[in-house]
Amino acid sequence: MSCVLGFDVGSRLTGVAIGNRLTATARALTTVPVHDDRPDWARLDTLRREWQPDILVVGLPLTLEGAEQPASRRARDFGARLQQRYRLPVIFVDERHSSQEAARRFAAGRAAGLRRRRDAASIDAEAAAVILEHWLAEAAVPADNQSPD
């Protein structure tokens, strides 16, 4: 098993990306609506059945100083519900700057004629892909080659 689902948790939409641990690649998949702080579980159930991930990666929004904030609690609650529902490992990843990177990618896609303004909702899924790419890149580095924090 090498499939990983990544999530960028939002108050209205949660971006979802799919990743492969063997190739260390990720791509935006879709967005899932959130209503009353609850994601569309039926849609998430379908994605889990379709992709059969072995790990779930959730972006953890931190302040620029690295402290937790109210959005961090939403992400942690979502991760806990994922773990309870699917009985899979959930990994939290610092998502600072992922939204900015996703917006840059979207703008580059628009400039190249590959994206349209109406595709803007996909930025959340692109942010999930950025989060997943960061985790995959870190997971691919052997522990003895990682630089100290």
Number of C-alpha atoms within 10 A of each C-alpha: 10 13 16 22 27 34 33 29 29 18 15 14 21 21 25 28 26 25 28 18 19 11 10 17 17 24 20 24 19 20 25 21 16 16 11 7 14 11 19 15 14 10 13 15 12 11 17 16 10 9 13 14 21 16 19 23 25 26 27 25 27 18 14 9 7 10 9 13 12 9 16 18 13 17 21 19 13 19 23 14 13 18 16 12 11 14 12 13 15 22 16 18 18 17 21 17 15 22 19 13 16 22 18 13 17 21 18 13 13 15 11 9 9 11 16 12 9 7 11 15 13 21 24 28 29 30 31 36 28 29 30 35 22 18 23 21 12 13 13 12 11 8 9 7 7 10 7 5 3
